């Protein structure tokens, strides 16, 4: 099971009546979250190193017309040379959205500590924007070793800690 969790999908094919074959690259160093948990906060240079890789990955995905919608450190795997791989596209969707405005509307989606205010408030949002908000949370966590928002209760978290926060 550990090997499966530490690999990224290169290709998948199949249907309800066919077996799906997945070819994936081994990512033996686990996720950035696991490394951070073991080492503590990253210094400025290492934070910058992984931030640039995460930006490139998100930029590539957006260029393919896809919003990841669950960007988080747990969804980044490190290959044999400690290169970052963005994984877990289970919540991803097309950028264009279901409405002509390019806005999407979904139910509660993603991981609470990384979610943009629009998701918490359940209002229409742009997929790229929520990915960039999550990117900002990732950068904060990499550099400080803690999340920018404290979770008291889920309801309190939604409004008080994200939507009403005074950002500096």
C-alpha angles and dihedrals in degrees: 000000000000091000091052092051090050099054134083125221117248098172139002130179137170146088138227090285098040135066113251118230118205123194112194141173119240114244101193098177096064125221130331087244091058092048091047091050090054099042105029126228117352122239120244095269096050091043089052091046093056095036090059091050092048091049090051091049093049091045090052093049092048089048088058089056095255132122112205094207094189104061108162138138090256088062094057120087127193119226126215091283094044092257114153122248121189110221145174107058093177093120097037123123142178114285095227091070127207095284130067090242091067090243121132129210120199137152120261103321134180134007116322098228092054101038124119118236091252091063092048091049091045093230126138113285143177115249094221092053094053089048090053092049089053089048089057090052090050091053091049092050094046092053101038104026092230139079120260091230128055116219113225102156126342092248093047090046094055098057111016102041101038112019100040099034118126103231119206 
